[in-house]
């Protein structure tokens, strides 16, 4: 969410005057997000720490979980992976207790990103796969699409080429269903690249041709040119 920091600070001042811990906690959260958007990590940390204290005092697990998600983001920005993981673990406890599937998926997605950044590709994939399972249970196509977008290159990076190919294909199908031609084109590029590595040149070319057509349709000539160059390179291998 985009926060107007000036407005958020005014709301915080009002909340303090009313002397409502709940309103102060909500206002602090918005202030923290505003500071994070301006990369003012110290000010964001101060606001989040106070918001967390209030949420715990108020026995508000929903508020605590969302504050801890932001604290995890802050810790990651400071290269404190252990701290980020601790906040995510507590946020997960809160969301599980609440039965909040969307919140739990957010935790798992962020954990996956952290694990990948730390070089634990298998752990990252496991976290994202669990999030994907939750998105499927909830028939959340958009979340599935975004998770496949993360998982496909992760599988490829980890050498799991069949899983990567399937993830790119599912990404393409969901992109088509949700009318997202740019992601559909990127999925087709991924499919084409993986098929080319398997020497399935004709199938690879069909996928790349589909991507090229989509890029043309979206008026993205540079991307279309790059795909055309790759198709030309593949044609020379026949």
N, C-alpha and C positions, 0 to 999 in steps of 0.2 A: 504494500500500500504506500502511496505517496503522501508524505506529511508536510504540511506547511509549518515549519518550526516556530515561526513567530506566533501563529495562532495556537499552537500546542503549548507554548510557554505561558500564554495568556490564560488558557484553560487550566493549566496547573496552578497558576496564582489564584484563580477563582476557587478551585477545589480546596486549596489550603485555607482560604478565608472561610469557606463553608464548614471546614473541619470534618470532611467525610473521608475516612481512610479508603473506602472503595473508589470514590471519584478520584482521589489523589493517585491511587495505584494505576487506574486507567489512564490518567493524564500523564503520569510518569512514563508509562509504556510508549505512548505516542511521542513524547519528547525524546525518548531514547531512540526510537526509530528515525526521527528527524535528524538527530545527531549522527546516527549511523550512515544516513544518506549523504551526510556532509563529511564523512570520514573523521569525525571528531570522536575518537574511540574513548578517550578519558571521560568526557562528559556523558557519553552513552552509558559507560560502565557505572558511573555514579547514579544515574537515573534508574538503571536496571537493578542495581543492588538494593536501592530503596524500595523499588516496586516489588522485588522478590520478598523482602522482609515483610512488607504489608500483606502480600498474598498469603504467605505462610501464617501470619498472625490472624488473618481473616478466615483461614482454612478454606481457601479458594483454589482447588486443584486446577481448574481451567486456566485461571490467571497465572498460576505458578508455571504450568506447562508451557504457555506461550512466552512467558518471560524467559524461561530456561532455553527455549529455542533460540531466542535472540542472544542470550548469554553464550550459547554454544557458537553462534555466528561470530560474536565478538572474540571469543577465545581462539577460534580458528584464524581470524584476521591477525591475531597477535602470535600466531604460530604455536599456540598452546593446545596441542591435540588432546593431551590427557584431560585438560580442563574441559574442553569441548565435549569429549566423550562422557565425562561425569554429568554434565548438564543434560546431555541427550538421554542418558540412562534414567535420570530422575523424571525428565519429561515423558519418557516412555511409560514409566510406572503410573504417572498421572493420567495419561491418555488411555491406557489399558483399563485403569480403574473406572474411568468415565465411559468406556465403550466408544470412544471417539476414534472412528476408523480413519477419518481424514487427517486428524492430528498425528495418529500413530504412523501413517504413511509418510508424513512430513519428516518425522524423526528418522525413520528408516532410510529415506532418501538422503538426508543430510549425513547420516552415519556412513552410507555408501560412498558419498563424495569424499568424506574425510579419510576413509580407509583407502580409497583409490589414491588420494594425494599422498598417503603414507606408504604406498607401494603394495598394500595388501589387496591385490586384485580379486582373489577368490572371496575374501571377506566382503569386499565391496559388492560383488555380484550377488552374494547370498542375501545381503541387506536389501538390495534393490529388488531381488526376486520375491522376497517376502512382501515388500511394498506392492509389487505387481499383483501378487495373489490377493491382497486386500482390495486393490482397485478392481480386479475381476469380480470379486464377491459383491462389490457395490455397483457393478455395471458402469463404472466410471471410465468412459472411453478416453476422455482427455488426459486423465492421469496415466492410463495405460500407454497412450501415445508418447507422453513425456518420458516415462520410464523406459520404454523401448528405445527412445532416442539416446538415453544414457547407456543402456545395456549393450546395444549393438557395437559401438566402438570399444566398449570395455571388454566384451568377449573377444573381439578381434585383437586387442592389445594383449590379451592373456593367451592367445593362440587357440581359442575355441572357435574355429572357423564355421563349423556347422551351426552352432548356437548363434553366432553372429549373423549368419545368412538368414536364419529363421527370424531373428529379431528385426533385421532390416525389412524382411518381407511383411512381417506383422505391422511394422511402423508404416510401411507404404499403404497397406490395406486400411489402417485406421486413419491415415492422413486423407485418403480418398473419401472415406466415409464422412469425415468431419470437414471436408472441403478445404483442405490445407495443401495447396499445390506445391508450395515451396518445400515443405517437409516431405511430401511425396516424391519430389524430384531428388532430394538428397538421399532418400531411402533407395531409390532406383540406382543412384550413383554407387551407393554402398553395395547393393546386390551385384551390379555390373563389375565392380572391382574384385569382389570375392569370387565370382564365377570365372573371371579372367585368370585369377590365380590358380584355379582348378583346371585351366585349359579348356573351359567350356565357352569357346570364343563366340559362337553364334548366339547362345543365350545371353552372354554378357553384352553383346552388341544390341540385342533387343531391349535389354533393360536400359542401356545408355541412350538408345534412340528415344525411349519414352521420356527420359530425363531431359534430353535436349529439346524435345518438343514442348515440354512443360516450361522450361526456361525461356524459350522463344515466346510462348503464350504470356508469360509474366513480364515480358520486356526486360529480360536480364541477359543481354547479349554476351557479356564477358563469361558468365557461367556456361552459356550455350557453346561459346567458342572453345572453352576448356574441355567440355564433354566431346565436342566434335574432334578435337585433337587426339583424345584418348581413343575414340572409335577408329580414327585413321591409323593410330599405332597398332591397334588390335588387328585391323584389316591386313596390315603388312605381315602379321604372323601366320595368316592362313596358308 
